[in-house]
């Protein structure tokens, strides 16, 4: 049998497994566990085998079983019917402590779920006569099990009730569902003696950051975590460390192609806020790429997510660019006529239109030349530092004028605008307008670099594939009208000084001592 595909869920050690199912005219054959093909981390116990196998049958939809916590792990499979399965992390030493996630399991979708030990687990039955099989790493012992009320307001789990059964605005919320008396009378989290300190904990909104491993996304993770939000995120190719954020794999091209993929992502955490910080942004590569591929990632994916999020009541934020203009009459205000010079700019114009058509309450932030600490170390300042370390020339256009934006400021502006309930298109960028060359010289000055390696040229000398707007940058009057009383973007120098002294524990360092020895590095700087 082929190996099942194991996808990390946004709970530490929790996995969603998708297995193959050979079938013919007689029916199908299903392996629910095979130690020769299943990952070792899904073995049942320290001894490496399963201790108990159990089956539950739930007769009616809108029945909830759980939440129950066991001191051993489980792998659950659906033999018939369908459920919405929920895991809550109750491990105080886990980076996902008190987070929950949900996923749909059915006989048809050929999925299993791995529930780590000491996590709450429960499910909502979606179809009649649903049967679930449990592979257990330990044997059931009532004295070792713990229960929790599935509508605990501290957890704020969203149960997708079927038909006209909804728990919203129902008091008590369990009045319209089927539950055992044991589950209905189960204690809340704060009533467990292990968690008395949670009594004062406030329920905070859940934010889903699509593209959490990118330079804008990582700043958003930092900002929203500091503000106390429950943060979830996705990555496409580069997963961040679990210490930064446990993210799930997701691709905007897939979102464009599959409504199921979007529904699965939003149903996993039921966010109150969805921020799409991922996009294809390599301007020259986009100019040469297949337009259909570019538009899937930059237009159709975001608009489908926006439409789906609106149905769930979630707020949507997407980022756009100053490249929607031709750079002949900058700086630009939001109402200035768009006239993009390249494919990237055209894709963003189409994104703005399609997202606002899908959700007129969405917030679209136009930004530009984003810099600051990030996980991957790709932005302009990192490029300049690498050139300095290697002793190579940094060629920078002196006729491209814009308003560089510190990513930490952009993240703060995003949060404040959302909390102000802003909608529509808003310019969100730095307040200083300067050339790329002047920006590079400012970086060198703040970081103490000898600027001899920076060479100024005209844009036409670079022979770039895609045309660039030259006299660009943006006005921020509308932005300041919303948040000017509480926030002002830092100057480039202020931002660089802050970055220099606060690079963050998870961001790539500005200078790599792995490239050159420390003494040689100092001599070249």
URURTA-V558848 format. One record per pair of residues at least 12 apart in sequence whose C-alpha atoms are under 8 Angstrom apart, sorted by the first residue. I is the first residue (numbers start at 1). J is the second residue. If there is no record, write none. Layout:
I|J ; I|J
//
This chain:
1|20 ; 1|37 ; 2|19 ; 2|20 ; 2|37 ; 3|19 ; 3|37 ; 3|38 ; 4|17 ; 4|18 ; 4|19 ; 4|20 ; 4|37 ; 4|38 ; 5|17 ; 5|18 ; 5|19 ; 6|18 ; 7|248 ; 7|249 ; 8|248 ; 8|249 ; 9|101 ; 9|247 ; 9|248 ; 10|96 ; 10|100 ; 10|101 ; 10|232 ; 10|246 ; 10|247 ; 10|248 ; 11|87 ; 11|88 ; 11|89 ; 11|96 ; 11|99 ; 11|100 ; 11|101 ; 11|246 ; 12|89 ; 12|94 ; 12|95 ; 12|96 ; 12|246 ; 13|114 ; 13|115 ; 13|116 ; 14|113 ; 14|114 ; 14|115 ; 14|116 ; 15|113 ; 15|114 ; 15|115 ; 16|111 ; 16|112 ; 16|113 ; 16|114 ; 17|111 ; 17|112 ; 17|113 ; 17|114 ; 18|109 ; 18|110 ; 18|111 ; 18|112 ; 19|110 ; 19|111 ; 19|112 ; 20|110 ; 21|110 ; 32|77 ; 42|75 ; 42|114 ; 43|137 ; 44|73 ; 44|74 ; 44|135 ; 44|136 ; 44|137 ; 44|138 ; 45|72 ; 45|73 ; 45|137 ; 45|138 ; 49|137 ; 50|135 ; 50|136 ; 50|137 ; 50|138 ; 51|135 ; 51|136 ; 51|137 ; 51|138 ; 51|139 ; 52|134 ; 52|135 ; 52|136 ; 52|137 ; 52|138 ; 52|139 ; 52|140 ; 53|133 ; 53|134 ; 53|135 ; 53|136 ; 54|133 ; 54|134 ; 54|135 ; 54|136 ; 55|131 ; 55|132 ; 55|133 ; 55|134 ; 56|131 ; 56|132 ; 56|133 ; 57|129 ; 57|130 ; 57|131 ; 57|132 ; 58|125 ; 58|128 ; 58|129 ; 58|130 ; 58|131 ; 59|128 ; 59|129 ; 59|130 ; 60|125 ; 60|126 ; 60|127 ; 60|128 ; 60|129 ; 60|130 ; 61|124 ; 61|125 ; 61|126 ; 61|127 ; 61|128 ; 61|162 ; 62|124 ; 62|125 ; 62|126 ; 62|161 ; 62|162 ; 62|165 ; 62|177 ; 62|178 ; 63|124 ; 63|125 ; 63|126 ; 63|177 ; 63|178 ; 63|179 ; 64|122 ; 64|123 ; 64|124 ; 64|125 ; 64|177 ; 64|178 ; 64|179 ; 65|122 ; 65|123 ; 65|124 ; 65|179 ; 65|180 ; 65|183 ; 66|120 ; 66|121 ; 66|122 ; 66|123 ; 66|147 ; 66|148 ; 66|149 ; 66|150 ; 66|183 ; 67|120 ; 67|121 ; 67|122 ; 67|123 ; 67|147 ; 67|148 ; 67|149 ; 67|150 ; 67|183 ; 68|120 ; 68|121 ; 68|122 ; 68|145 ; 68|146 ; 68|147 ; 68|148 ; 69|117 ; 69|118 ; 69|119 ; 69|120 ; 69|121 ; 69|145 ; 69|146 ; 69|147 ; 70|117 ; 70|118 ; 70|119 ; 70|120 ; 70|140 ; 70|144 ; 70|145 ; 70|146 ; 71|117 ; 71|118 ; 71|138 ; 71|144 ; 71|145 ; 72|116 ; 72|117 ; 72|118 ; 72|136 ; 72|137 ; 72|138 ; 73|114 ; 73|115 ; 73|116 ; 73|117 ; 73|118 ; 73|136 ; 73|137 ; 73|138 ; 74|114 ; 74|115 ; 74|116 ; 74|117 ; 74|134 ; 74|135 ; 74|136 ; 74|137 ; 75|112 ; 75|113 ; 75|114 ; 75|115 ; 75|134 ; 75|135 ; 75|136 ; 76|112 ; 76|113 ; 76|114 ; 76|115 ; 76|132 ; 76|133 ; 76|134 ; 76|135 ; 77|105 ; 77|111 ; 77|112 ; 77|113 ; 77|132 ; 77|133 ; 77|134 ; 78|105 ; 78|106 ; 78|107 ; 78|111 ; 78|112 ; 78|130 ; 78|131 ; 78|132 ; 78|133 ; 79|106 ; 79|107 ; 79|130 ; 79|131 ; 79|132 ; 79|133 ; 80|106 ; 80|107 ; 80|129 ; 80|130 ; 80|131 ; 80|132 ; 81|106 ; 81|107 ; 81|126 ; 81|127 ; 81|128 ; 81|129 ; 81|130 ; 81|131 ; 82|104 ; 82|105 ; 82|106 ; 82|107 ; 82|125 ; 82|126 ; 82|127 ; 82|130 ; 83|104 ; 83|105 ; 83|106 ; 83|123 ; 83|124 ; 83|125 ; 83|126 ; 83|127 ; 83|130 ; 84|102 ; 84|103 ; 84|104 ; 84|105 ; 84|123 ; 84|124 ; 84|125 ; 84|126 ; 84|159 ; 84|160 ; 85|102 ; 85|103 ; 85|104 ; 85|105 ; 85|121 ; 85|122 ; 85|123 ; 85|124 ; 86|100 ; 86|101 ; 86|102 ; 86|103 ; 86|121 ; 86|122 ; 86|123 ; 87|100 ; 87|101 ; 87|102 ; 87|115 ; 87|119 ; 87|120 ; 87|121 ; 87|122 ; 88|100 ; 88|101 ; 88|119 ; 88|120 ; 88|121 ; 89|118 ; 89|119 ; 89|120 ; 90|118 ; 90|119 ; 90|120 ; 91|118 ; 91|119 ; 95|242 ; 95|243 ; 95|245 ; 95|246 ; 96|246 ; 98|155 ; 99|155 ; 99|230 ; 100|155 ; 100|157 ; 100|269 ; 101|268 ; 101|269 ; 102|267 ; 102|268 ; 102|269 ; 103|264 ; 103|267 ; 103|268 ; 104|264 ; 120|147 ; 120|148 ; 122|150 ; 124|159 ; 124|160 ; 124|161 ; 126|161 ; 126|162 ; 147|183 ; 147|186 ; 147|187 ; 148|183 ; 148|186 ; 148|187 ; 148|188 ; 148|189 ; 149|183 ; 149|184 ; 149|185 ; 149|186 ; 149|187 ; 149|188 ; 149|189 ; 150|183 ; 150|184 ; 151|173 ; 151|174 ; 152|188 ; 152|189 ; 153|203 ; 154|189 ; 154|201 ; 154|202 ; 154|203 ; 155|203 ; 156|203 ; 158|270 ; 165|177 ; 204|228 ; 204|229 ; 204|230 ; 205|229 ; 205|230 ; 205|271 ; 205|272 ; 205|273 ; 206|229 ; 206|230 ; 206|231 ; 206|232 ; 206|269 ; 206|270 ; 206|271 ; 206|272 ; 206|273 ; 207|224 ; 207|229 ; 207|230 ; 207|231 ; 207|232 ; 207|271 ; 207|272 ; 207|273 ; 207|274 ; 207|275 ; 208|231 ; 208|232 ; 208|233 ; 208|234 ; 208|269 ; 208|271 ; 208|273 ; 208|274 ; 208|275 ; 209|221 ; 209|231 ; 209|232 ; 209|233 ; 209|234 ; 209|274 ; 209|275 ; 209|276 ; 209|277 ; 210|233 ; 210|234 ; 210|235 ; 210|250 ; 210|274 ; 210|275 ; 210|276 ; 210|277 ; 210|278 ; 211|233 ; 211|234 ; 211|235 ; 211|236 ; 211|276 ; 211|277 ; 211|278 ; 212|233 ; 212|234 ; 212|235 ; 212|247 ; 212|277 ; 212|278 ; 213|234 ; 213|235 ; 213|238 ; 213|239 ; 213|240 ; 213|375 ; 213|376 ; 214|277 ; 214|278 ; 214|374 ; 214|375 ; 214|376 ; 215|371 ; 215|372 ; 215|373 ; 215|374 ; 215|375 ; 215|376 ; 215|379 ; 215|407 ; 216|277 ; 216|370 ; 216|374 ; 216|407 ; 216|410 ; 216|411 ; 217|277 ; 217|278 ; 218|374 ; 218|375 ; 219|373 ; 219|374 ; 219|407 ; 219|408 ; 219|411 ; 220|408 ; 220|411 ; 220|412 ; 221|245 ; 223|408 ; 223|411 ; 223|412 ; 223|415 ; 224|415 ; 232|245 ; 232|246 ; 232|247 ; 232|269 ; 233|245 ; 233|246 ; 233|247 ; 233|248 ; 234|247 ; 234|248 ; 234|249 ; 234|250 ; 235|247 ; 235|248 ; 235|249 ; 235|250 ; 235|251 ; 236|249 ; 236|250 ; 236|251 ; 237|249 ; 240|375 ; 244|506 ; 251|297 ; 252|278 ; 252|279 ; 252|296 ; 252|297 ; 252|298 ; 252|301 ; 252|302 ; 253|293 ; 253|296 ; 253|297 ; 253|300 ; 253|301 ; 254|301 ; 255|300 ; 255|301 ; 255|302 ; 255|304 ; 255|305 ; 256|296 ; 256|297 ; 256|300 ; 256|301 ; 256|302 ; 256|304 ; 257|296 ; 257|301 ; 259|304 ; 262|304 ; 262|305 ; 262|308 ; 263|308 ; 266|309 ; 270|312 ; 271|314 ; 272|313 ; 272|314 ; 272|315 ; 273|314 ; 273|315 ; 273|316 ; 273|317 ; 274|309 ; 274|314 ; 274|315 ; 274|316 ; 274|317 ; 275|316 ; 275|317 ; 275|318 ; 276|302 ; 276|316 ; 276|317 ; 276|318 ; 276|319 ; 277|318 ; 277|319 ; 279|297 ; 279|298 ; 280|294 ; 280|297 ; 280|298 ; 281|344 ; 283|342 ; 283|343 ; 283|344 ; 283|466 ; 284|464 ; 284|465 ; 284|466 ; 286|343 ; 286|344 ; 287|342 ; 287|343 ; 287|344 ; 287|465 ; 287|466 ; 291|343 ; 294|347 ; 295|347 ; 298|347 ; 298|348 ; 298|351 ; 299|347 ; 299|348 ; 299|350 ; 299|351 ; 299|354 ; 299|355 ; 300|351 ; 300|354 ; 302|318 ; 302|351 ; 302|355 ; 303|351 ; 303|354 ; 303|355 ; 303|358 ; 304|355 ; 304|358 ; 306|355 ; 306|358 ; 306|359 ; 306|362 ; 307|355 ; 307|358 ; 307|359 ; 310|359 ; 315|361 ; 315|362 ; 316|361 ; 316|362 ; 316|363 ; 317|362 ; 317|363 ; 317|364 ; 317|365 ; 318|362 ; 318|363 ; 318|364 ; 318|365 ; 319|364 ; 319|365 ; 319|366 ; 319|367 ; 320|348 ; 320|352 ; 320|364 ; 320|365 ; 320|366 ; 320|367 ; 321|345 ; 321|348 ; 321|365 ; 321|366 ; 321|367 ; 321|368 ; 322|345 ; 322|366 ; 322|367 ; 322|368 ; 322|472 ; 322|473 ; 322|474 ; 323|340 ; 323|341 ; 323|342 ; 323|344 ; 323|345 ; 323|468 ; 323|469 ; 324|338 ; 324|339 ; 324|340 ; 324|341 ; 324|345 ; 324|346 ; 324|348 ; 324|349 ; 325|337 ; 325|338 ; 325|339 ; 325|340 ; 325|341 ; 325|345 ; 325|469 ; 325|472 ; 326|338 ; 326|339 ; 326|340 ; 326|341 ; 326|468 ; 326|469 ; 326|470 ; 326|472 ; 327|468 ; 327|469 ; 327|470 ; 327|471 ; 327|472 ; 328|469 ; 328|470 ; 328|471 ; 328|472 ; 329|471 ; 329|472 ; 330|471 ; 330|472 ; 330|473 ; 330|474 ; 331|402 ; 331|471 ; 331|472 ; 331|473 ; 331|474 ; 331|475 ; 332|472 ; 332|473 ; 332|474 ; 332|475 ; 333|427 ; 333|474 ; 333|475 ; 333|476 ; 334|425 ; 334|426 ; 334|427 ; 334|475 ; 341|466 ; 341|467 ; 341|468 ; 341|469 ; 342|466 ; 342|467 ; 342|468 ; 343|466 ; 352|364 ; 356|424 ; 360|423 ; 360|424 ; 361|423 ; 361|424 ; 362|423 ; 362|424 ; 363|418 ; 363|422 ; 363|423 ; 363|424 ; 363|425 ; 363|426 ; 364|423 ; 364|424 ; 364|425 ; 364|426 ; 365|414 ; 365|425 ; 365|426 ; 365|427 ; 365|428 ; 366|425 ; 366|426 ; 366|427 ; 366|428 ; 366|429 ; 367|405 ; 367|427 ; 367|428 ; 367|429 ; 368|402 ; 368|403 ; 368|404 ; 368|405 ; 368|429 ; 368|473 ; 369|402 ; 369|403 ; 369|404 ; 369|405 ; 370|404 ; 370|405 ; 370|406 ; 370|407 ; 371|404 ; 371|405 ; 371|406 ; 371|407 ; 372|406 ; 372|407 ; 372|408 ; 372|496 ; 372|499 ; 373|407 ; 373|499 ; 373|503 ; 373|504 ; 373|507 ; 373|508 ; 373|509 ; 374|506 ; 374|507 ; 374|508 ; 375|506 ; 375|507 ; 375|508 ; 376|507 ; 376|508 ; 377|507 ; 377|508 ; 377|509 ; 377|510 ; 381|440 ; 381|443 ; 382|510 ; 384|440 ; 385|510 ; 385|511 ; 386|511 ; 386|512 ; 387|453 ; 388|449 ; 388|453 ; 388|524 ; 388|525 ; 389|511 ; 389|512 ; 389|515 ; 389|516 ; 389|521 ; 389|524 ; 389|525 ; 390|515 ; 390|516 ; 391|453 ; 391|524 ; 392|453 ; 393|453 ; 393|454 ; 393|455 ; 394|453 ; 394|454 ; 394|455 ; 395|454 ; 395|455 ; 395|456 ; 395|457 ; 396|436 ; 396|437 ; 396|440 ; 396|454 ; 396|455 ; 396|456 ; 396|457 ; 397|435 ; 397|436 ; 397|437 ; 397|456 ; 397|457 ; 397|458 ; 397|459 ; 397|462 ; 398|435 ; 398|436 ; 398|437 ; 398|438 ; 398|456 ; 398|457 ; 398|458 ; 398|459 ; 399|435 ; 399|436 ; 399|457 ; 399|458 ; 399|459 ; 399|470 ; 399|471 ; 400|435 ; 400|436 ; 400|459 ; 400|468 ; 400|469 ; 400|470 ; 400|471 ; 400|472 ; 401|433 ; 401|434 ; 401|435 ; 401|436 ; 401|470 ; 401|471 ; 401|472 ; 401|473 ; 402|433 ; 402|434 ; 402|435 ; 402|436 ; 402|470 ; 402|471 ; 402|472 ; 402|473 ; 402|474 ; 403|429 ; 403|430 ; 403|431 ; 403|432 ; 403|433 ; 403|434 ; 403|472 ; 403|473 ; 403|474 ; 404|429 ; 404|430 ; 404|431 ; 404|432 ; 404|433 ; 404|434 ; 404|439 ; 404|492 ; 405|429 ; 405|430 ; 406|429 ; 406|430 ; 406|490 ; 406|492 ; 406|495 ; 409|489 ; 409|490 ; 410|428 ; 410|429 ; 413|428 ; 413|483 ; 413|487 ; 416|483 ; 417|482 ; 417|483 ; 420|482 ; 422|482 ; 426|478 ; 426|479 ; 427|474 ; 427|475 ; 427|476 ; 427|478 ; 427|479 ; 428|476 ; 428|479 ; 429|474 ; 429|476 ; 429|489 ; 430|489 ; 430|490 ; 430|491 ; 430|492 ; 431|475 ; 431|476 ; 431|489 ; 431|490 ; 431|491 ; 432|491 ; 432|492 ; 433|473 ; 437|456 ; 439|492 ; 440|454 ; 441|454 ; 442|492 ; 442|493 ; 443|493 ; 443|496 ; 446|493 ; 446|496 ; 446|497 ; 447|496 ; 447|500 ; 448|525 ; 449|525 ; 450|524 ; 450|525
//
